[in-house]
Amino acid sequence: MTTARIRSNAVAVVGEAVRTAPRRSVTRTLVVSVTLTALLSVSILVAVGIGPAPIAPGDVAATLWAHLTGQHPVLPATQDAIVWQLRLPRVLTAAVVGGGLALCGAVMQALTRNPLADPYLLGLSSGASTGAVVVLVLSVSFALPAAAFLGAMLALLLTLTIGRAGGSRSATSIILAGLAVSAILSALTSLVIFWSATNDSYREILSWLLGSISGAQWSDVALVAIAAAVCAVPLLGSARILDGLALGDSAASALGVSVEKVRFGLFACCALLTGALVAVSGSIGFVGLILPHATRAVVGVRHRALLPTSFLVGALFLLWADTIARTVFDPRELPVGIVTALIGGPVFVILLSRLHRRRR
């Protein structure tokens, strides 16, 4: 009887929270999603055509259609190679990486009930950096994606082991363990660079640590696409659970959610997806931190609308950030992490100021 009453009260709390949340109609969410999808499609065609050898979006679209249908290329061989072999894999990789990081950021912020949470909270970025730096120092850069992914997974295992060592399985203990693991692995990365890096490897290491999608190939597109397909499905399907967790562990448990198992499973999905993304792109900051906040201002706090919209916004943001990084300072190319930091820092300050004003 008592359990039934607690569950009934929890359902009432959830219902009240839903009623008092900002009203965002299904139609509005659908319009936003369709608009963002159309913008992303157009952006891909336009971004592929931008560069030292400009190509019209119509020619880009015709080239893509020719390759997908097996028809004869419509452009000269050089331009066809620029579109299909050089720019398109990079643009698609940027879109999937940006979308995945934004999605993971939205999930992590809900799991930890911490607005400052991002996909790198569990030490994943530091672990991936350690693995990447080791192979770069050893001059076996062909193994970089695998080493970065394994480093991220090792960081995850260390974080979860330390976080649960004392018997506590709360989000707070896992976060603190992640911070500790991140500090240790960052120090180890710095030690490897200081002790072993030579003149030629310094620039390559620095470029990767700052985040870069240059040199992306179709194999990279396949890696991030498979990771996104495998991990994004359970993350997108967890919207109602995340809405319950936002009210606290007790309310979620009363609703029948196995809080510890669900949190561990979603942490693992975020870690696997982030590890695959970081293995291809390096550490790119602010995408998973600020974009979920910006998206909430448009579609509200309900995760059924927030999660897919965050993915689309993240894809658009990183696609154009990488386009800026590779074209604005031509013939030099900036690591895309510098561009995201220059944009994300001021935006984050604006979001914080607005948040403080609302709380007043």
Secondary structure, DSSP 8 states (H G I E B T S, - for coil): -HHHHHHHHHHHHHHHHHHHS----HHHHHHHHHHHHHHHHHHHHHHHH-SSS---HHHHHHHHHHHHHT---SS-HHHHHIIIIIIHHHHHHHHHHHHHHHHHHHHHHHHHT-TT--TTTTSHHHHHHHHHHHHHHTT-GGGHHHHHHHHHHHHHHHHHHHHTTTS---HHHHHHHHHHHHHHHHHHHHHHHHHH--HHHHHHHHHHHT---TT--HHHHHHHHHHHHHHHHHHHTTHHHHHHHTT-HHHHHHTT--HHHHHHHHHHHHHHHHHHHHHHH----SHHHHHHHHHHHHH-S-HHHHHHHHHHHHHHHHHHHHHHHHHTTTTS---HHHHHHHHHHHHHHHHHHHHHHHH-
